[in-house]
Amino acid sequence: MADFETNTQEESCWVWGWGLCNIETAETLWDVEIGGSIESFLDRISQHDATVYFHNLGFDGTFILDWLLKNGYSYDPDQFGRKGKFKTLISNMGTFYSITIRWFNGKRTEFRDSYKKLPMSVAAIAEAYGMDIAKGDLAYEVHRPRGHKPTQDERYYIGTDVLIVSKALRVQLAEGATRLTVGSDALHEYKSIIKTKAFSTKFPVLADSTDREIRGAYRGGFTYVAERFKGKRLGCGKTYDVNSLYPSVMYDRLLPYGEPIYVEGAPEPNDLYPLYIANITFTATLKPDHIPVIQVKGSHRFTATEYQTKILDPITMMVSSVDLELWEEHYDLEIHAFDGAWMFKAETGVFSEYIDKWMEVKRTSTGGKRALAKLFLNALYGKFATNPDITGKYPILEDDRVKLVTGPEDTRDPIYTAMGVFITAYARAITIRAAQANYDTFAYCDTDSLHLLVTEHPDNLDIHKDKLGAWKHEYDFTEALFVRAKTYIEKKAWRGVPFIVQHETHIAGLPVKVAKQLTMETLVPGANFKGKLVPKRVPGGIVLHDVGFTVPVW
């Protein structure tokens, strides 16, 4: 496990400190090796074949790429076996997964991103894994010249960061979770439970054209502010979260498997093929006192992030039978045409053995094992809908700095997109129906959360602190302001103590450190706060500029 500390000035962007430890054996800060330049780090690393993790490879890896491209190494995945070559796995969106180098001495190093295994901050890892060490603070803006030797405080800060992630990774690796991402680990684990051959039979690889049609019905979570409460300062309420929403759906809902069959016109579900994904042309008008649930993407006629109350001119969309049932509950829906449908065999219990295993680990464990169980429970479903387009980017030097350019088009087989379609559809339906059942007091929801303007628990919610699929009461709030999707603030008493106030603040793009500064009084449209850092590639690597965060107007 490794970490870089770097200067923040464009004209002097370099690594001034690094930490490195052995994931298998490191226990204390004394086990973390500390150094002071990228040259000393790479010299140390290149002496052995190794896999090295950074907890933000997109940042630290850019310094490595800069050094490689300026010191005789060349990007060449086809000739990677030769000395002085390296290859990368970087998505088309610029997300780093790995950098693999064949050093001039013949040794091989693969740098990986531990964030893809532990998708949370270092501070959150320490808390989730119940560690007795915590992330420290560092004066990032202080200029450190070349040759700077880390001080005792700096050594402690670097060592703590490295040790926290290292200990969490050790828990994963010890469980055989050795792949690049936690999603890949979860899928491998699931295949080992039902056996790889059975997986291939149950979830066959479909033709690209079929997968594209099915993928048209794939949608994410439901996030919505009740229109009548939007932008208004509200009073008391309660917030609830579903216990493991997606695993609860995977556990006992009717889910697709096998080769689908295509039917012209309207599908007629039956015992053998009870689920379908159809291409429909329709119009819709929202029923009175109902929550809008239809988004239209990819059309200039509609704002993609808004839920529509009226669709007066016919449009055509792919939709699952689960979503369509929900649409018909909320809209006066007129289907002008069924333009074909894919029908699926289905069964319950597809994931029950997998979920039973990890729910038991979660129930009976603490610290690292419990945190790992939560990751495995939530990482599997999305893997089924992985995009088959894997066209990536690769690094070049331009104007003395690293630039990422798009590589040749590349694809892989889809896994089984229909599974992702139906799991997310069922999950949306759970949240939306709960919100609709509490329409009069419903103010906001986000995927698996519900914010109600109530002082007592509603009778129509199954409330339990840890039962799979039940609603857990998270906290009470005394004031709230819901602005739009992903933008709200709630004032709550700390652990029920009324005179100790905390604010729960969520705004898309708002850094956690900035969120902690905001209150009901300071969160006003147009207000600007320092603390939002954006990366800029410069000679040597990356610097983070504070561009500030401006509260959006509502």
PAMILO-228043 format. One line per field, with one value per residue (C-alpha): residue in one letter; z negated, x, y. Coordinates in steps of 0.25 Angstrom, whole numbers. Each point is the difference from the previous one (the first is absolute). Example, Ala and Ser with C-alpha at 12.3 -4.5 7.8 and 13.67 -1.06 7.14 Angstrom:
BEGIN
rest <- (A, S)
w <- (-31, 2)
u <- (49, 6)
v <- (-18, 14)
***
This chain:
BEGIN
rest <- (M, A, D, F, E, T, N, T, Q, E, E, S, C, W, V, W, G, W, G, L, C, N, I, E, T, A, E, T, L, W, D, V, E, I, G, G, S, I, E, S, F, L, D, R, I, S, Q, H, D, A, T, V, Y, F, H, N, L, G, F, D, G, T, F, I, L, D, W, L, L, K, N, G, Y, S, Y, D, P, D, Q, F, G, R, K, G, K, F, K, T, L, I, S, N, M, G, T, F, Y, S, I, T, I, R, W, F, N, G, K, R, T, E, F, R, D, S, Y, K, K, L, P, M, S, V, A, A, I, A, E, A, Y, G, M, D, I, A, K, G, D, L, A, Y, E, V, H, R, P, R, G, H, K, P, T, Q, D, E, R, Y, Y, I, G, T, D, V, L, I, V, S, K, A, L, R, V, Q, L, A, E, G, A, T, R, L, T, V, G, S, D, A, L, H, E, Y, K, S, I, I, K, T, K, A, F, S, T, K, F, P, V, L, A, D, S, T, D, R, E, I, R, G, A, Y, R, G, G, F, T, Y, V, A, E, R, F, K, G, K, R, L, G, C, G, K, T, Y, D, V, N, S, L, Y, P, S, V, M, Y, D, R, L, L, P, Y, G, E, P, I, Y, V, E, G, A, P, E, P, N, D, L, Y, P, L, Y, I, A, N, I, T, F, T, A, T, L, K, P, D, H, I, P, V, I, Q, V, K, G, S, H, R, F, T, A, T, E, Y, Q, T, K, I, L, D, P, I, T, M, M, V, S, S, V, D, L, E, L, W, E, E, H, Y, D, L, E, I, H, A, F, D, G, A, W, M, F, K, A, E, T, G, V, F, S, E, Y, I, D, K, W, M, E, V, K, R, T, S, T, G, G, K, R, A, L, A, K, L, F, L, N, A, L, Y, G, K, F, A, T, N, P, D, I, T, G, K, Y, P, I, L, E, D, D, R, V, K, L, V, T, G, P, E, D, T, R, D, P, I, Y, T, A, M, G, V, F, I, T, A, Y, A, R, A, I, T, I, R, A, A, Q, A, N, Y, D, T, F, A, Y, C, D, T, D, S, L, H, L, L, V, T, E, H, P, D, N, L, D, I, H, K, D, K, L, G, A, W, K, H, E, Y, D, F, T, E, A, L, F, V, R, A, K, T, Y, I, E, K, K, A, W, R, G, V, P, F, I, V, Q, H, E, T, H, I, A, G, L, P, V, K, V, A, K, Q, L, T, M, E, T, L, V, P, G, A, N, F, K, G, K, L, V, P, K, R, V, P, G, G, I, V, L, H, D, V, G, F, T, V, P, V, W)
w <- (0, 4, -1, 6, -6, 10, 1, 4, 8, 16, 1, -10, 1, -5, -10, -13, -8, 1, -9, 3, -8, 2, 0, -6, -12, -3, -14, -5, 5, -2, 11, 10, 8, 3, 11, 7, 15, 11, 5, -13, 0, 14, -3, -12, 7, 12, -7, -1, 7, -8, 0, -6, -4, -1, -5, 12, 11, 9, -8, -5, 13, 9, -7, 3, 15, 1, -5, 9, 12, -3, -3, 12, -3, 11, 0, 8, -5, 12, -3, -15, -2, 4, -10, 0, 3, -7, 1, -6, -3, 0, 4, 10, -11, -5, -12, -3, -4, 2, 6, 2, 3, 5, -6, 8, -10, 4, -13, 1, -8, 1, -7, -4, -5, -14, 1, 10, -11, -12, 6, -11, -6, -9, -12, 3, 2, -14, -6, 8, -4, -14, -1, -12, 10, 7, 12, -4, 5, 9, 4, 15, 5, -7, 11, -1, 8, 8, -10, -12, -10, -7, -14, -11, 1, 15, -2, -9, 9, 12, -8, -5, 13, 6, -12, -1, 15, -2, -11, 7, 12, -8, -4, 15, 5, -11, 4, 15, 5, 9, 12, 5, -6, -11, 11, 7, -13, -3, 13, -1, -14, 5, 12, -11, -7, 12, 8, 12, 10, -6, 0, 15, 2, -8, 5, 15, 8, 9, 13, 0, 7, -10, -12, 6, 0, -14, -5, 5, -12, -10, -10, -13, -14, -2, -6, -1, -8, -2, 8, -10, -10, 9, -5, -12, -15, -6, -14, -8, 7, 0, 10, 4, 8, 5, -6, 12, 11, 12, -8, -5, 14, 5, -11, 2, 13, 13, 9, 14, 5, 13, 15, 2, 11, 9, 3, 10, -6, -14, -9, -7, -13, -5, -10, 8, 5, -11, 2, 12, 6, 10, 10, -1, 6, -10, -6, -15, -10, -14, -9, -11, -13, 6, 1, 14, 3, 15, 5, 15, 4, 14, 5, 2, -4, -14, -11, -3, -15, -2, -3, 10, -4, 14, 13, 10, 13, 2, -4, 1, -11, -5, -13, -9, -4, -15, 4, 9, -11, -9, 11, 2, -15, 1, 13, 10, 10, 14, 7, 15, 5, -5, 9, -4, -13, -6, -10, -11, -8, -15, -14, -14, -9, 11, -10, -13, -4, 3, -8, -11, -1, -1, -9, -10, 1, -2, -12, -7, 3, -4, 6, 13, 2, -1, 9, 10, -1, 3, 12, 6, -3, 8, 11, 8, 7, 8, 6, 8, 8, 2, 13, 11, 6, -6, 9, -9, 0, -1, -4, 9, -3, 6, -4, -11, -7, 0, 9, 2, 14, 5, 4, 11, -1, -9, -5, -9, -2, -8, -13, -1, 0, -2, -14, -3, 7, -9, -13, 1, 5, -13, -9, 6, -2, -14, -3, 9, -6, -14, 3, 7, -12, -8, 10, -9, -8, 10, 3, 6, 4, 5, 5, -13, -9, -4, -7, -6, -7, -12, -15, -2, 8, 11, -1, 15, -1, -5, -9, -6, -3, 8, 6, 15, 8, -12, -2, -10, -8, 2, -7, -3, 5, -5, 12, 15, 14, 12, 12, 11, 3, -8, -6, -15, -14, -13, -14, -10, -15, -3, -5, -5, -8, 4, -3, 8, 15, 12, 14, 11, 13, 14, 13, 12, 2, -14, -8, -13, -7, 6, -4, -14, 0, 5, -9, 3, -1, 9, 11, 9, 15, 6, -13, 3, -9, 2, 0, 13, 6, 15, 7, 10, 8, -1, 3, -10, -4, -5, -9, -7, 2, -10, 10, -12, 0, 3, -6, 12, 2, -2)
u <- (0, 6, -4, 7, 0, 2, 2, -12, 6, 0, 14, 6, -9, 8, -1, 6, -4, -4, -4, 0, -3, -3, -15, 2, 9, -1, -6, 5, 6, 14, -3, -2, 12, 1, 7, 2, -1, -6, 14, 3, -14, 1, 14, -5, -12, 7, 9, -11, -12, -12, -14, -1, -13, -3, -13, -2, 8, -5, 8, 12, 1, 1, 14, 4, -4, 7, 13, -1, -3, 12, 10, 0, -12, -11, -15, -1, -10, 3, 15, -2, 9, 12, 8, -3, -14, -13, -15, -12, -15, -7, -14, -6, -4, 14, -2, 13, 0, 15, 14, 9, 15, 11, 12, 13, 6, -11, -8, -15, -9, -15, -6, -15, -10, -5, -12, -6, 1, -4, -9, 1, 10, 11, -7, -12, 8, 6, -14, -7, 11, 0, 15, 6, 8, -6, 4, 8, 1, 11, 4, -1, 2, 14, 11, 10, 13, 6, 8, -10, 1, -14, -1, -5, -14, 0, 6, -12, -10, 5, 2, -14, -6, 7, -2, -15, -3, 10, -7, -13, 5, 6, -14, -4, 12, -1, -14, 5, -5, 12, -6, 1, -14, -9, -11, 9, 3, -15, -3, 11, -5, -14, 5, 8, -13, -9, 12, 5, -6, -14, 2, 3, -13, -9, 6, 4, 8, -11, 3, 5, -13, -9, 9, -2, -15, -1, 10, -10, -8, 11, -2, 6, -6, -11, 3, -11, -5, -15, -3, -9, 11, 12, 8, -8, 5, -7, -2, 1, 2, 6, 10, 0, 9, -3, 9, 8, -10, 6, 4, -15, -5, 10, -4, -15, -4, -4, 13, 3, 10, 3, -2, -12, -9, -5, -14, -6, -11, -5, 6, -9, 7, -2, 5, 12, 4, -6, 9, 3, 7, -9, 2, -12, -6, -9, -5, -2, -7, 3, -11, -4, 8, 10, 15, 6, 9, 3, 13, 2, 15, 6, -11, 1, -14, 2, 10, 7, 0, -14, -12, -11, -14, -6, 5, -10, 7, 3, 14, 7, 8, 5, -7, 0, -13, 3, 2, -12, -9, 5, -3, -14, -2, 5, -5, -12, 8, -4, 9, -1, 8, 9, 11, 5, 5, 10, -6, 8, -1, 1, 1, 2, 12, 10, 10, -6, 12, 10, -8, -2, 15, 3, -11, 4, 14, -5, -9, 11, 12, 6, 11, 6, -8, -13, 4, 4, -13, -7, 8, -2, -15, -1, 10, -6, -12, 6, 11, -11, -3, 15, 1, 7, 6, 14, 7, 10, 11, 15, 10, 9, 9, -5, 5, 9, -12, -8, -12, -10, -4, -11, 5, -6, -14, -1, -11, -3, -12, -11, -3, -15, -6, -14, 3, 5, -13, -9, 7, 1, -15, -4, 8, -6, -14, 3, 4, -10, -12, 4, 1, -13, -7, 5, -4, -5, 13, 10, 11, 12, 6, 13, 1, -1, -4, -13, -2, -13, -6, -5, 2, -5, 4, -10, -8, 2, 15, 7, 10, 11, 14, 7, -10, 3, -9, -7, 1, 10, -3, 13, -2, -10, 1, -5, 1, 2, 2, -1, 4, 1, 6, 13, -2, -5, 3, -6, 2, 1, 3, 12, -4, -13, 7, -8, 10, 11, -3, 5, -3, -2, 4, 0, 3, 5, 14, 2, 12, -2, 9, -8, -13, 4, 1, -14, -13, -14, 4, 12, -5, -6, 0, 13, 8, 14, 9, 14, 4, -4, 13, 1, 12, 8, 11, 13, 15, 4, -14, -13, -3, -14, -6, -10, -11, -10, -14, -12, -13, -10, -12, -13)
v <- (0, 14, 14, 13, 14, 11, 15, 8, 11, -1, 5, -11, -12, -12, -11, 4, -12, -14, -12, -15, -12, -15, -3, -14, 4, 15, 2, 13, 13, -6, -9, 11, 4, 15, 7, 14, 0, -8, -4, -7, -6, -6, -5, -7, -6, -5, -9, -11, -5, 5, 5, 14, 7, 15, 6, 9, -5, 11, 10, -8, -7, 12, 3, -14, 2, 13, -6, -12, 8, 10, -11, -10, -8, -1, -4, -13, -10, -9, -1, 0, -12, 8, 9, 14, -1, 2, -1, 6, -3, 14, 1, 9, 10, 0, -9, -7, -15, -4, 3, -11, 2, -9, 6, 1, -10, -10, 1, 2, 10, 1, 12, -1, 9, -4, 10, -10, -11, 10, 11, 9, 11, -4, 6, -8, -13, 2, 2, -12, -10, 4, 4, 6, 10, 12, 9, 12, 14, 6, 14, -3, 15, 0, 0, -12, 2, -11, -9, 3, -10, -3, 5, -9, 6, -2, -14, -3, 5, -8, -12, 0, 2, -12, -9, 2, -4, -11, -7, 1, -6, -11, -4, -1, -7, -10, -4, -2, 13, 3, 6, 14, 5, -4, -3, -10, -6, -2, -6, -10, -3, -2, -9, -9, -2, -4, -5, 6, -10, 3, 14, 0, -9, 9, 13, -2, 11, 6, 6, 15, 5, -7, 5, 15, -1, -6, 10, 11, -4, 2, 11, 4, 4, 10, 13, 10, 13, 1, 12, 7, 0, 3, 12, 2, 0, -11, -5, -13, -14, -13, -7, -15, -9, -13, -11, -5, 4, -7, -13, 0, 0, -10, -9, -3, 7, -7, 2, -3, -11, -8, 3, 10, -1, 11, 3, 9, 10, -1, -11, -9, -5, -14, -10, -3, 14, 9, 12, 9, 12, 7, 12, 8, 13, 7, 13, 3, 9, 0, -4, 10, -1, -9, 0, 1, -11, 0, 7, 1, 0, 3, 9, 15, 1, -3, 3, -13, 2, 4, -10, 3, 4, 0, -7, 5, -4, -14, -5, -14, -6, -13, -4, -12, -7, 4, 15, 0, -5, 11, 10, -4, 2, 14, 5, -1, -7, -3, -10, 3, -11, -12, 0, -14, -6, -9, -10, -7, -13, 4, -6, 5, -3, 2, 6, -5, -9, 12, 10, -10, -2, 15, 4, -10, 5, 14, -4, -8, 9, 13, 9, -5, -12, 8, 11, -11, -6, 13, 2, -14, 2, 13, -3, -11, 5, 11, -10, -7, 13, 3, 8, -9, 13, 0, 10, 6, 11, 0, 10, 9, 12, 13, 13, -7, -5, -13, 0, -12, -3, -10, -13, -9, -5, -12, -9, -12, -9, 5, -8, 0, 14, -4, -4, 14, 6, -8, 2, 15, 0, -8, 9, 13, -6, -2, 14, 6, -8, 4, 14, 0, -7, 12, 10, 11, 0, -4, 10, -7, -13, -5, -14, -7, 11, 7, 13, 3, 12, -9, 0, -15, -12, -3, -12, -4, -2, -13, 7, -9, 4, -12, -9, -2, 9, 8, 15, 4, 13, 8, 13, 11, 14, 13, 8, -3, 6, -9, 8, -11, -14, -2, 14, 1, 4, -5, 5, -11, -2, -8, -13, 6, 11, 12, 11, -7, 2, -7, 3, -11, 7, -6, 7, -6, 3, 6, -5, -7, 11, 11, -7, 0, 16, 2, 3, 3, 15, 0, -9, 11, 1, 5, -1, -5, -8, -4, -15, -6, -5, -4, -6, 6, -7, 7, -3, -10, -5, 6, 12, 2, 14, 5, 5, 2, -5, 9, -4, -1, 9, -5)
***
